[in-house]
Structures are given as C-alpha cells and as structure tokens.
Amino acid sequence: MRTAQDGELARTAWPAVPVGGPVLVPVGSTEQHGPHLPLDTDSVIARAVAQRAASALPSGPAGPALVAPVLAYGASGEHAGFPGTVSIGHEALGAVVVELVRSLSLWAGRVVLVNGHGGNTATLDTVVPRLRAEGHAVAWTGCGVPGGDAHAGRAETSLMLHLAPDTVRMEHAVAGDTRPLRLLLPDLMARGIRALSPSGVLGDPAGASAAEGRRTLEAIVSAAVRRIAGDLVDDRGRLGEPAPNPPPKVPRG
C-alpha cells in the first residue's frame, strides 16, 4: 500500500495523496535577521511548526495531514535596506496565496497557512477572508512568541539554535532596539528597520539557548495544534484559541 512520505507533500507520489485531507502550508520569508541569523529564519521556523503540528494532529477519515513546501518569499519591504532580503510585496504574495489555495482545494479538504513572518499578516488578513467567501476551507495561524522580542532577538535566536544551530553565528550577535513591537511599529512601517536598527535586530539575542528554543517551539506547536483542531476562524481568517473545557461536575451527596 502506498503511503505519504513522512507527511511531506513534495516527497509523496500522487496515488498516495490523501484526497480530502488537510494540508498545512508554511509561509515564510527571505529577509535579514541581523548579523548572526540566516535569511531563511522565518521559513525554517514556519516549516518546523507546520511539520510538528501535522504530526501531532489526529489522522482524519481521509488520512494524516500533509505539509506543503514552504513559501519562502513574503512581504518584507521593511527590510529592504539590507542586502540579501528578497521581498515580493503584498500584492504578489496575495496573488500567490490565492492561486495556491484555489489549486490545493481541488483535492485537499482543508488548508491551513502557518505564517512565520509578521510582515505577511496584512496580506493574509486580506486574502484569506476572500478565499473563504469563495467557499474554500482555509484559515491561517502564526508562529509568534508571546512576550518575545520583535525580530532576531532572543526568541528567534533560541529557536534557530534548536532547529539549525550550524547556521547561527553567535559571535556576531548584537543587541538592537529593544522597545516592544507596539511602540516600534509606526516608525518601522514608515521608515523601515534600518532607520531604527543598523544591525537589523529588534531585541537582544543575549541569553539565547537551544534549550529555550526547544521549549519555545513546543509552546508554539501546542498552540497551533489547539487552534487547528478547534477550527475557530475569525473574520480575518485567523484561527483562534478554543474555549477551555469546563471542569467536570462533581456529583453531590
């Protein structure tokens, strides 16, 4: 009997594709992540979250979830001042996501976009509701770290020390602007990251570790699995947290 290869869509022959099953699509970027992290950081993290979430989800009637190849280019215009960054912008990213979901929907029962780059959020918030209005079973979830720094700081550095330690150059790590993202965002969108941080770091990588990265990844994956399994979708197409199960009733008497 033919089986999917390790849950990877790209490694599966077409007769083994579970028609009507779910597909998780990692959405990343190719952009600067300071002087110490690789350009594919967001893509590596999104792919890892999608792979682990797919493995943790229960197999449905159509079979287990598959993970599509990562979409490695995103809307990264705010990083344009750094060599190596490749941005396709919101319009092109939106067109790619729309056509990708329409194509997947010809045989997949459900599509979940697993987003690893904050700059893609505006695009997904725009096109996913449109796709849902067309009748496609699609939603998206992120890989954010609650309380984590904004970009290439301790959180992402720890994740990469866990996932791809050979690509991390801690000897080049430096602190950047450490203000919370909510305070940075207006300047970030208006002037770009280079104007705020010549190194490209928003946060401080100091103290990052592989052990912390493993714990962080487990938390991100656990949240993604809860959201995907709960399938509560808001008006932006985002998967939300399901309500906690009520405590069991204790019989009286």
Buried (B, 14 or more C-beta within 10 A) or exposed (E): EEEBEEBBBEEBEEEBBBEEBBBBBBBBBBBBBBBBBBBBBBBBBBBBBBBBBBBBBEEBEBBBBBBBEBBBBBBBBBBBBBEEBBBBBBEBBBBBBBEBBBEBBEBBBBBBBBBBBBBBBBBBBBBBBBBBEEEBBBBBBBBBBEEBBBBBBBBBBBBBBBBBEEBBEEEEBBBBBBBEBEEBBEBBEEEBBBEBBEBBBBBBBEEBEBEBBBEBBEEBBEBBBBBBBEEBBEEBBBBBEEEEEEEEEEEEE
